[in-house]
Amino acid sequence: MNDEKIPALDHGSDFAEAESPGIEYVSRPVSGAERDLGKASAAEEACLVGDREAIARLAISKDGLLNDKIRRKAWPILLGYDDADAVTQSQHGDKDGHLEDQSNSSSWKDLPPHGDENQVQLDVNRSFIYYPTNMSPRESKARKQELSDLIVEVLRRHPMLCYFQGFHDICQVFLLVLGPRRAVPAVEHISLLRIRDFMLPSMSPALDHLHLLYPLLYAADKKLCAHISRTQPFFALAATLTLYAHDIQEYSDIARLFDVLLAMDPVFPVYLFAEIVLHRKEELFEIPDDEPEMLHSILSKLPKPLDLEGLISRANLLLDTYPPESLSTWSKISPKSVLKTSRISPTSSGKSYTLEQAEGLFHAQCRELEWAKKKEEIFKRLAKHKGPTTAFALTIVVGLSAVGLGWYMRKSGVNLDLDAISTILTGSATLRRFFATIGLSR
């Protein structure tokens, strides 16, 4: 078993055009040198031809993609973009190794500030706690500046995105593996294509991910699910929201886990957490079920040591056995959620969404959230000012309208999404006058 290599910082060298971002890649301590050599060769070949399916199989298999040299080629393919195009066609590096826009020779720093930049800085100040190790104060300061620039650049280029605490943990992994230049398109793609639900102006879509946990645990182990169901599933929020980057303290482990997370559907972090809970079954049964606070405390911390390979393998089996479509809460998740759009290819060729298409889905989710908020306000105002009878009557009217509209659509062969339906309903002159009387407009 070889000792893990410590990432070596090299800010003095110009690595702009090199494969390496200035960090020696980490080799995981694995056995079977010949097997790993064959796997590395297969990964290099798959990267050369852009075979995502082959790369994904290797990423999911034991020990993942083995090292960061392979990851720098494989991760962009897993995320669905061409690394060379992302770097050379639209952007180039400035003298500090950061990205600039060639289209108007203007730096991202000239873009309007994002409203969340103050929070970004607060979180960046708490970064690089566990890895890389043995950094000098100067090196630590340089790394934090790179991380801050990475996050702020992505937010300024996509101002609709909302920063959430812990996003810096995700970005830190991409920065260390890919380097400051190539991390930008990677963070853009993961933000819009895989964790879009977490970067909306409301946390409700992110909580929908958690609400899959108990139905999944119930399907796998009813007794265990009943034992911990006195607690809300918020104990899984920090781990799933940050793709475990906030909780896992070993660089080699989090880089290996990201191999899997980038290869699998965005729902996989929930399945992984479910498997972690199932694996702690005996420990959890020792806690009385009338002590939900203690259960929550235990569940919110990952066990140590973490049997990462075993958990990944079993979570993958759990996904095959109980796909998300079979869970009772799946139907309540928005069709525009990344959980659902990731499982449907937007093209006949099977290619993933582009950033532009993902931004369109983001805006559609925002409109959906706004409409849901307005509906909630309507019923609150009715309950407050018009009494329960009026609220009940409106419920009946809206319900009958929905039934009638659905019948008409089926008869006419019209396929309308929620945005179109809401536009039709609120476009009615009668409903507009009604909304105005209770202080609402659309």
Residue pairs with C-beta under 8 A, 6 or more apart in sequence:
1 29
1 31
2 27
2 29
3 29
4 26
4 27
4 28
4 29
4 252
5 24
5 25
5 26
5 27
6 24
6 132
6 133
6 134
7 23
7 24
7 26
7 131
7 132
7 133
7 176
7 251
8 23
8 24
9 22
9 23
9 132
9 135
9 139
9 142
9 143
10 22
10 23
11 22
11 139
11 142
13 22
14 97
15 21
15 22
15 97
15 179
16 93
16 97
16 181
19 69
19 72
20 69
20 72
20 179
21 72
21 177
21 178
21 179
21 180
21 181
21 182
22 179
23 68
23 132
23 176
23 179
25 67
25 68
25 69
25 71
26 67
26 68
26 251
26 252
26 255
27 66
27 67
28 63
28 64
28 66
28 67
28 252
28 256
30 36
30 63
30 66
36 63
36 66
39 58
39 61
39 63
39 66
40 66
40 67
40 70
42 54
42 58
43 55
43 58
43 65
43 66
43 70
43 74
44 70
44 73
46 54
46 55
46 58
46 74
47 55
47 70
47 73
47 74
47 77
50 77
50 82
51 77
52 77
52 78
52 80
55 65
55 74
55 77
55 78
55 263
56 78
56 263
56 264
58 64
58 65
58 74
59 65
59 74
59 78
59 259
59 260
59 262
59 263
60 259
60 260
60 263
60 264
60 312
60 316
62 309
62 313
63 256
63 309
64 256
64 259
64 260
65 71
65 74
65 256
65 259
68 176
68 177
68 255
71 177
71 178
71 255
71 258
71 259
72 177
72 178
72 179
72 182
73 83
74 259
75 174
75 177
75 178
75 186
75 258
75 262
76 82
76 83
76 86
76 182
76 185
76 186
77 83
78 262
78 263
79 186
79 189
79 190
79 193
79 194
79 262
80 189
80 193
80 351
80 352
80 353
81 185
81 189
83 182
83 185
86 182
86 184
86 185
87 99
87 181
87 182
87 185
90 101
90 102
90 103
91 99
91 100
91 101
91 102
91 184
92 99
92 100
92 102
93 99
93 100
93 181
94 100
94 107
97 146
97 179
97 180
97 181
98 108
98 146
98 149
98 153
98 180
98 181
99 108
99 153
99 181
99 184
100 106
100 107
100 108
101 107
101 108
108 152
108 153
108 156
108 157
111 156
111 157
112 156
112 159
113 156
114 152
114 155
114 156
114 159
114 163
116 155
116 162
116 163
117 152
117 155
119 163
119 165
120 148
120 151
120 152
120 155
120 163
120 168
121 148
123 165
123 166
123 167
123 168
124 144
124 147
124 148
124 151
124 168
125 144
126 168
127 143
127 144
127 147
127 168
127 169
127 172
128 135
128 140
128 143
128 144
128 147
128 172
130 249
130 250
130 251
131 176
131 249
131 250
131 251
132 143
132 176
132 251
135 143
143 175
146 175
146 180
147 168
147 171
147 172
147 175
149 180
150 171
150 174
150 175
150 180
150 183
150 184
150 187
151 163
151 167
151 168
151 171
151 187
153 184
154 161
154 171
154 184
154 187
154 188
154 191
155 161
155 163
157 188
158 188
158 191
158 192
158 359
160 359
160 362
160 363
160 366
161 191
161 192
161 199
161 362
162 199
162 200
162 201
163 199
164 198
164 199
164 206
164 241
166 238
166 241
166 242
166 245
166 246
167 198
167 199
167 242
169 242
169 243
169 245
169 246
170 187
170 190
170 195
170 242
170 243
170 245
171 183
171 187
172 245
173 245
173 254
173 255
173 258
174 183
174 186
174 187
174 190
175 183
176 251
176 255
177 183
177 255
177 258
178 186
188 355
189 355
190 262
191 199
192 355
192 358
192 359
192 362
193 338
193 342
193 352
193 353
193 355
193 358
194 261
194 262
194 266
194 338
194 342
195 243
195 266
195 338
196 338
196 358
196 361
196 362
196 365
197 205
197 206
197 208
197 209
197 266
197 337
197 338
197 339
197 365
198 205
198 206
198 241
199 362
200 206
200 362
200 365
200 366
200 369
201 366
201 369
202 369
202 373
204 369
205 334
205 337
205 365
205 369
206 237
206 241
207 237
208 329
208 332
208 333
208 334
208 337
208 339
209 240
209 267
209 269
209 270
209 339
210 233
210 234
210 236
210 237
210 240
210 270
211 233
211 329
211 332
212 267
212 270
212 324
212 327
212 329
212 330
212 333
213 233
213 236
213 270
213 273
213 274
213 277
214 225
214 229
214 233
215 327
215 328
215 329
215 330
216 270
216 271
216 274
216 318
216 322
216 327
217 224
217 225
217 228
217 274
217 277
217 278
218 225
219 322
219 326
219 327
220 274
220 278
220 318
220 321
220 322
221 278
221 281
224 277
224 278
224 281
224 284
224 285
227 284
227 285
227 289
228 277
228 284
228 289
228 295
228 299
230 289
230 290
230 292
230 295
231 292
231 295
231 296
231 299
232 296
234 296
235 296
235 299
235 300
236 270
236 273
236 299
236 300
238 246
238 247
238 300
239 246
239 247
239 269
239 273
239 302
240 269
240 270
240 273
243 257
243 258
243 261
243 269
244 254
244 257
244 261
244 269
244 272
244 302
245 254
245 258
247 301
247 302
248 254
248 257
248 302
248 306
253 306
253 308
256 308
257 308
257 312
260 268
260 312
261 268
261 269
264 316
264 319
265 319
265 339
265 342
265 343
266 338
266 339
266 342
267 319
267 324
267 339
267 342
268 315
268 319
271 315
271 316
271 318
271 319
272 311
272 312
272 315
274 315
274 318
275 311
275 314
275 315
275 318
276 302
276 303
276 311
277 284
277 299
278 314
278 318
279 303
279 307
279 310
279 311
279 314
280 298
280 299
280 303
283 298
283 303
284 295
284 298
284 299
287 294
287 295
287 298
288 294
289 295
324 330
324 339
324 343
333 339
333 340
334 340
334 365
334 368
335 341
335 417
336 361
336 364
336 365
336 368
337 365
338 361
341 353
341 361
345 351
345 352
346 352
346 353
346 357
353 361
364 417
364 419
367 419
367 422
368 418
368 419
371 418
371 419
371 422
371 442
374 440
374 442
377 440
378 394
378 435
378 438
378 440
379 391
379 394
381 438
381 439
381 440
382 390
382 391
382 394
382 438
383 391
385 438
386 438
401 425
405 421
405 424
408 414
409 415
409 416
416 424
422 442
425 431
426 432
426 435
426 442
432 441
432 442
435 441
435 442
